[in-house]
Amino acid sequence: MDWLKNFDWRKLWNPAIALGLAVAILALAIKNRDIAVFGLGIMACGFGEQTLELYSRFNRPIGFALIGLGIFLMAMSVYHLIA
């Protein structure tokens, strides 16, 4: 459990990745695909933020692509939940 002690919760992307993964797993356990997609969107945004923060001198296009994918997944799942 040393990795849990070394986990830096002050970095924004770490809780986003953990929360997105937890939401996706729990949603898949209750067979709710839309909530699982929302969790994957949160996780994608977290990985995108991590990519942008690690390379602060040069923003990587993959970071922006992951954030865009995350926002798209979250918007799509909210649309399916409302409609």
C-alpha positions in Angstrom: 0.0 0.0 0.0 3.0 2.3 -0.4 1.5 3.7 -3.7 -1.5 5.0 -1.7 0.8 6.8 0.7 2.7 8.4 -2.2 -0.5 9.4 -4.0 -0.6 13.2 -4.3 -4.2 14.3 -3.8 -3.3 18.0 -4.2 -2.7 17.5 -7.9 -6.1 18.0 -9.7 -5.7 15.2 -12.1 -5.2 12.4 -9.4 -8.6 12.7 -7.8 -10.2 13.2 -11.2 -8.7 9.9 -12.5 -9.5 8.0 -9.3 -13.1 9.4 -9.2 -13.7 8.7 -12.9 -12.4 5.1 -12.5 -14.6 4.5 -9.4 -17.7 5.9 -11.1 -17.1 3.8 -14.3 -16.6 0.6 -12.3 -19.6 1.2 -10.1 -21.8 2.1 -13.1 -20.7 -1.0 -14.9 -21.5 -3.1 -11.9 -25.1 -1.8 -11.9 -25.2 -2.0 -15.7 -25.7 1.7 -16.4 -23.8 2.5 -19.5 -24.4 6.3 -19.6 -23.0 6.8 -16.1 -20.0 4.6 -17.0 -19.3 6.8 -20.1 -19.5 9.8 -17.8 -16.9 8.3 -15.5 -14.7 7.6 -18.4 -15.0 11.2 -19.5 -13.9 12.4 -16.1 -11.0 10.0 -16.3 -10.0 11.2 -19.8 -10.1 14.8 -18.5 -7.8 13.8 -15.6 -5.3 12.2 -17.9 -5.4 15.2 -20.2 -4.7 17.6 -17.3 -1.9 15.4 -16.2 -0.4 15.5 -19.7 -0.7 19.3 -19.9 0.8 19.8 -16.4 3.8 17.4 -16.9 4.9 19.3 -20.0 4.2 22.8 -18.8 6.7 24.4 -21.2 5.1 22.9 -24.3 1.5 21.9 -24.2 1.1 18.5 -25.8 -1.8 18.1 -28.4 -2.6 14.8 -26.8 -3.5 16.6 -23.6 -6.0 18.8 -25.4 -7.3 15.8 -27.3 -7.9 13.9 -24.0 -9.7 16.9 -22.4 -11.8 17.3 -25.5 -12.7 13.6 -25.5 -13.6 13.8 -21.9 -15.9 16.7 -22.4 -17.5 15.0 -25.4 -18.1 11.8 -23.4 -19.5 13.7 -20.5 -21.8 15.8 -22.7 -22.9 12.7 -24.6 -23.8 10.8 -21.4 -25.7 13.7 -19.9 -27.6 14.0 -23.2 -28.6 10.4 -23.1 -29.6 10.6 -19.4 -31.8 13.6 -20.1 -33.3 12.5 -23.4 
